[in-house]
Amino acid sequence: MTKRLFKATLACGCALAFRDGVEGSPVTVVISTKAATCTVASHVGGLPLYDHREALRPSTRHLPPPQADWEES
């Protein structure tokens, strides 16, 4: 087992905190303190950083049937 992480600091200087996650993600990463020198617009103190892993799952939509006679020119 690995050691459990409770807080961390990003290269921009922002401090992170970890909380219990919601459905689909076991952990929520939150910017606990935004650094005065941070220029990243998406870093807002007290708000979570969103995990986009669910967007990488295979699509649940039906794909169109392949066209055997189609060739790219």
C-alpha positions, 0 to 999 in steps of 0.5 A: 500500500502507498502512503495516503496523500493529504496535501500537495503543492503545485509548481505554480505555488498553489496548495492542493487538498484532497477530499472524498470524491463523488460517483466515478472518482474516488478522490476530489482534488481542491485548490485550497490556497491559490498562490499570489504568483499563479497565472493559471486562470482555472486555479480558483481557491476553494474550488475543485479541479475536475477529473476528466477520466470519465470522458476517456471511457469508450463511447456508449453511442452506437457507431454507424456500420462500416462501409466496405466499398468506401475508399479514401482518395 
